[in-house]
Amino acid sequence: MNWLSDEAISRLREGGSLPDVSGTRYRLVERIGSGGMGVVYLAEDSVLERRVALKILDVPDMTGAADALSERLLREAKIRARLEHPGIVPVHDSGALADGRVFYAMKYVEGKRLDQLVEWPPVDGPAGDSLSDRLRIFQRICDAVGFAHARGVLHRDLKPENIMTGPFGEVLVMDWGIAKILGSATARGTPPVQQSATESRMAQSKSTAHGTVLGTRGYMSPEQARGEVEKLDARADIFSLGGILAFLLGDAQRTPRAVAAIARKAMEAEPSDRYGSVSDLALDVAHYVDGLPVSAYPENIFQKAARWASRYRVAIVLVLTYLVVRGLLILFLHP
């Protein structure tokens, strides 16, 4: 009797669990990730002849909890589709497979997750990344999250694993599966992302009810960890951004005090003690990069002098060089 190896059985099981995409414009290439309610596959779009990522519900039967998960997956697709920003992966299509599982197609992003990209300590030069490089990445994350907030959407699961960096400097905020829709938007009269009747019912369901914790420990705010869904606002995501900044800083002993203070303020236990908006957080980071005062870090006179000297060090060196050369010329030409 011929027995199949464990590896062969595993391959057969994997093949048997592949979604049936017949009747769609897509051909599956390989499985590239999973998490939460869906599995992500690399696929080929036969109409436009391009590679895309397909996120497909990972529950084959469409009864009970699967119905709610289907609506959540489509809700995520609609949220992404309405957030047209370079730092948010665009959605191209959505629908249902032959077995009833819902899916949506999005841009395929090649690159590394943020947690895979960084190394400690930061390495200056072409072979590594500096603190300034990391802060620029962080500023681009803030830009995408601030854009979503302005359109009434909270991410609620910001962490290094949900940030992708591409080979040409792209920085993309991924996985909006547990995003929360706020009641209003603030940017230039832009209307908020509206909840459908189905989404409103979901907001009151067990999946988002008070006392249910959605998010990632270590990056979600205390109020989010307590399940206080109705109290969450932009400051919950600001706490998570502070966690990402702390991750990027790495070794606390090597971290400049002003940048560490920015991360601490973003991660204050009380929402009222954090930055009021993502733009305020990003502005403090920009001030540090530009050698300007940081609101989260009050300076004494010596620290101000040191920062000023660091910011204008090239000019100071030139002036000092000029004075030394002039002094030497006077000394030798006028005995």
C-alpha distance (Angstrom), angle and dihedral (degrees) to the residues before:
residue distance angle dihedral
M1 . . .
N2 3.81 . .
W3 3.77 114.8 .
L4 3.79 123.8 -158.1
S5 3.77 116.4 -125.2
D6 3.79 121.0 -117.1
E7 3.81 88.6 -110.4
A8 3.82 91.7 54.3
I9 3.79 91.8 48.3
S10 3.77 89.7 49.8
R11 3.81 90.7 52.2
L12 3.80 91.6 49.0
R13 3.78 91.6 49.7
E14 3.77 90.9 48.4
G15 3.80 91.6 49.0
G16 3.78 91.5 47.6
S17 3.77 91.5 54.6
L18 3.79 94.7 52.1
P19 3.81 112.8 119.4
D20 3.79 117.5 -108.3
V21 3.81 104.9 -115.9
S22 3.80 95.0 171.7
G23 3.76 111.2 134.5
T24 3.80 92.6 31.8
R25 3.78 129.9 96.1
Y26 3.82 91.4 -113.5
R27 3.80 135.3 92.3
L28 3.79 118.1 -163.1
V29 3.80 116.3 -124.7
E30 3.79 104.8 174.5
R31 3.77 143.8 -31.9
I32 3.79 110.2 -97.8
G33 3.80 105.4 173.6
S34 3.77 150.1 -19.4
G35 3.75 140.7 -158.7
G36 3.76 142.1 147.4
M37 3.78 110.0 -9.3
G38 3.80 101.7 -13.7
V39 3.78 148.2 53.3
V40 3.80 120.9 -139.3
Y41 3.79 121.4 -141.4
L42 3.76 132.1 -173.8
A43 3.81 105.7 -124.5
E44 3.78 140.9 173.4
D45 3.80 120.1 -121.2
S46 3.82 103.4 -140.1
V47 3.81 93.7 -163.6
L48 3.80 100.3 51.8
E49 3.81 94.2 23.8
R50 3.78 96.5 -130.1
R51 3.78 137.9 119.5
V52 3.78 117.7 -103.2
A53 3.79 137.6 172.4
L54 3.80 116.5 -115.2
K55 3.78 118.0 -156.5
I56 3.80 108.0 -160.7
L57 3.77 128.9 -175.4
D58 3.79 108.8 -103.3
V59 3.83 94.8 -143.0
P60 3.83 115.5 85.4
D61 3.82 99.0 -166.4
M62 3.77 117.5 71.2
T63 3.78 101.5 -148.1
G64 3.77 133.9 98.4
A65 3.79 114.1 -10.1
A66 3.81 91.8 6.1
D67 3.81 90.5 69.2
A68 3.80 91.6 56.6
L69 3.80 91.0 45.7
S70 3.80 90.7 50.8
E71 3.77 90.6 54.4
R72 3.78 90.3 47.0
L73 3.80 91.9 52.6
L74 3.80 92.3 49.5
R75 3.80 89.2 45.3
E76 3.80 89.1 55.3
A77 3.81 89.5 50.8
K78 3.81 91.7 51.2
I79 3.79 92.3 48.6
R80 3.81 91.6 50.8
A81 3.80 91.8 45.5
R82 3.81 90.9 55.7
L83 3.79 94.3 48.1
E84 3.79 101.0 74.9
H85 3.79 103.3 -179.5
P86 3.83 133.5 131.5
G87 3.80 89.2 -119.6
I88 3.83 95.1 53.9
V89 3.81 121.4 70.5
P90 3.83 110.1 -113.4
V91 3.81 121.3 -125.1
H92 3.82 117.7 -134.2
D93 3.79 105.6 -179.4
S94 3.81 146.2 -9.5
G95 3.78 136.8 -165.2
A96 3.80 146.1 119.7
L97 3.80 131.1 -72.1
A98 3.80 126.9 -131.6
D99 3.81 90.4 -93.7
G100 3.81 91.3 53.4
R101 3.79 97.6 -105.3
V102 3.78 113.6 138.3
F103 3.79 123.5 -131.6
Y104 3.73 143.1 172.9
A105 3.78 131.6 -152.0
M106 3.78 122.7 -136.7
K107 3.76 140.3 168.4
Y108 3.79 113.1 -66.0
V109 3.79 108.5 -123.1
E110 3.78 119.3 -154.7
G111 3.77 116.4 -161.0
K112 3.77 142.2 65.9
R113 3.76 135.0 -56.8
L114 3.77 113.5 -111.4
D115 3.81 91.6 -112.7
Q116 3.81 88.8 56.4
L117 3.79 94.8 45.7
V118 3.77 104.9 57.1
E119 3.78 128.2 73.4
W120 3.79 131.6 -171.2
P121 2.92 126.9 -86.5
P122 3.82 102.0 23.3
V123 3.81 109.8 -110.8
D124 3.79 117.5 -140.1
G125 3.77 119.8 -141.5
P126 3.82 135.8 44.4
A127 3.80 93.4 -54.5
G128 3.79 95.2 57.6
D129 3.76 146.1 20.6
S130 3.78 127.6 -97.5
L131 3.78 130.8 -146.8
S132 3.81 87.9 -101.2
D133 3.82 89.9 56.1
R134 3.78 90.6 52.5
L135 3.77 93.0 47.5
R136 3.80 90.3 51.9
I137 3.80 89.1 53.6
F138 3.79 88.9 49.0
Q139 3.81 91.4 51.5
R140 3.80 90.2 54.6
I141 3.81 90.7 50.3
C142 3.80 88.6 52.1
D143 3.80 90.0 49.7
A144 3.82 92.6 56.8
V145 3.80 94.4 43.2
G146 3.80 92.2 46.5
F147 3.82 89.0 51.6
A148 3.81 90.3 53.7
H149 3.81 91.9 48.0
A150 3.80 90.7 51.7
R151 3.79 87.1 57.6
G152 3.77 94.6 48.5
V153 3.82 101.1 -99.2
L154 3.81 128.8 125.7
H155 3.79 117.4 -162.9
R156 3.85 97.3 -153.5
D157 3.81 95.5 -172.0
L158 3.79 106.1 62.7
K159 3.81 112.0 155.9
P160 3.83 137.5 133.0
E161 3.81 91.4 -93.0
N162 3.81 89.6 60.6
I163 3.81 95.1 53.3
M164 3.82 119.0 85.3
T165 3.78 124.5 -162.5
G166 3.80 119.1 -160.8
P167 3.82 130.8 -149.5
F168 3.81 92.5 -105.2
G169 3.78 97.6 50.7
E170 3.80 97.8 -83.5
V171 3.80 116.0 156.5
L172 3.81 114.4 -167.5
V173 3.79 131.8 -178.5
M174 3.82 108.3 -139.7
D175 3.82 139.7 -170.1
W176 3.80 110.3 40.4
G177 3.80 91.6 174.5
I178 3.80 96.5 125.4
A179 3.80 97.7 32.7
K180 3.79 116.4 146.6
I181 3.79 123.0 -137.5
L182 3.78 114.4 -137.3
G183 3.76 125.1 -148.9
S184 3.79 97.8 -112.8
A185 3.78 143.9 17.3
T186 3.75 128.0 -135.0
A187 3.79 108.4 -161.2
R188 3.81 117.7 105.1
G189 3.76 94.3 -45.5
T190 3.81 92.9 -56.1
P191 3.81 108.6 163.5
P192 3.81 115.0 -117.7
V193 3.77 122.5 -109.5
Q194 3.78 100.7 -88.6
Q195 3.77 123.3 -135.8
S196 3.77 117.8 -128.6
A197 3.80 119.5 -136.6
T198 3.80 88.6 -99.6
E199 3.80 92.3 51.5
S200 3.78 90.7 48.5
R201 3.79 90.0 55.2
M202 3.79 89.4 48.5
A203 3.79 90.7 52.6
Q204 3.78 87.8 61.2
S205 3.78 95.3 43.7
K206 3.77 127.8 99.0
S207 3.81 91.6 -94.6
T208 3.81 91.4 70.1
A209 3.79 103.7 16.9
H210 3.79 125.5 129.8
G211 3.78 110.0 -80.3
T212 3.82 94.9 30.0
V213 3.80 112.6 113.3
L214 3.80 116.0 -142.5
G215 3.79 118.7 176.2
T216 3.80 139.9 48.1
R217 3.78 124.1 -60.3
G218 3.77 112.7 -116.8
Y219 3.80 93.3 29.1
M220 3.79 104.4 50.2
S221 3.78 121.2 86.4
P222 3.81 122.1 -106.6
E223 3.81 91.4 -108.8
Q224 3.79 90.6 51.6
A225 3.81 90.5 48.0
R226 3.82 88.0 53.4
G227 3.79 90.3 55.1
E228 3.81 94.2 -116.1
V229 3.79 92.8 150.8
E230 3.78 95.5 161.0
K231 3.82 91.3 57.4
L232 3.80 97.0 52.1
D233 3.78 118.7 115.7
A234 3.80 137.6 151.1
R235 3.80 90.7 -57.9
A236 3.82 90.5 68.9
D237 3.81 89.9 62.2
I238 3.82 89.1 42.5
F239 3.81 88.5 59.7
S240 3.82 89.1 52.7
L241 3.80 90.8 48.3
G242 3.80 88.0 53.3
G243 3.80 87.9 54.5
I244 3.81 90.7 51.5
L245 3.80 90.4 49.0
A246 3.81 90.5 50.5
F247 3.81 88.6 50.3
L248 3.80 90.8 52.2
L249 3.80 91.6 49.1
G250 3.79 92.2 55.0
D251 3.82 114.0 172.7
A252 3.81 107.2 49.1
Q253 3.82 91.5 -152.4
R254 3.81 90.8 61.3
T255 3.80 96.1 43.4
P256 3.82 118.7 106.4
R257 3.79 108.6 -116.0
A258 3.79 94.3 -125.1
V259 3.82 93.2 55.7
A260 3.80 91.7 44.9
A261 3.81 88.0 52.7
I262 3.82 90.1 53.9
A263 3.81 90.9 53.9
R264 3.81 91.8 46.8
K265 3.80 92.8 50.9
A266 3.80 91.4 49.5
M267 3.82 89.5 51.4
E268 3.80 99.3 46.7
A269 3.81 112.6 143.0
E270 3.80 92.8 -126.7
P271 3.81 114.3 63.6
S272 3.82 90.8 -142.4
D273 3.83 89.8 61.1
R274 3.81 93.7 55.4
Y275 3.78 127.8 81.0
G276 3.78 110.9 -68.3
S277 3.80 93.9 -132.9
V278 3.78 141.1 7.6
S279 3.81 89.2 -110.3
D280 3.82 89.7 59.1
L281 3.81 90.0 51.8
A282 3.81 92.4 47.0
L283 3.81 90.7 47.5
D284 3.80 91.9 56.5
V285 3.82 89.8 50.8
A286 3.82 90.2 48.5
H287 3.81 90.1 50.4
Y288 3.79 90.6 53.2
V289 3.82 92.0 48.8
D290 3.82 90.2 49.6
G291 3.80 93.8 47.3
L292 3.81 94.4 -110.1
P293 3.83 128.8 134.3
V294 3.81 116.1 -76.9
S295 3.80 117.0 -138.4
A296 3.82 92.5 -143.7
Y297 3.81 92.4 56.6
P298 3.83 117.6 53.9
E299 3.81 108.8 -156.0
N300 3.79 131.1 -146.2
I301 3.81 120.3 -138.6
F302 3.80 94.2 -91.8
Q303 3.82 93.0 50.9
K304 3.80 90.2 48.5
A305 3.81 89.8 51.6
A306 3.81 91.7 48.5
R307 3.82 92.0 49.1
W308 3.81 91.2 47.3
A309 3.80 90.8 49.7
S310 3.80 91.3 48.5
R311 3.79 92.6 49.3
Y312 3.81 94.4 49.1
R313 3.79 98.4 31.3
V314 3.81 94.2 123.9
A315 3.81 92.5 53.1
I316 3.81 90.9 44.3
V317 3.82 91.5 51.7
L318 3.81 90.8 49.3
V319 3.80 92.8 49.7
L320 3.79 92.6 46.6
T321 3.80 91.1 47.4
Y322 3.79 89.9 50.9
L323 3.81 92.1 49.5
V324 3.81 93.0 48.1
V325 3.82 93.1 48.3
R326 3.80 91.2 46.2
G327 3.78 90.8 49.2
L328 3.79 92.0 50.3
L329 3.79 91.4 49.1
I330 3.79 91.4 51.2
L331 3.79 90.8 47.3
F332 3.81 95.5 51.5
L333 3.83 99.9 35.0
H334 3.80 97.0 46.2
P335 3.80 108.8 47.2
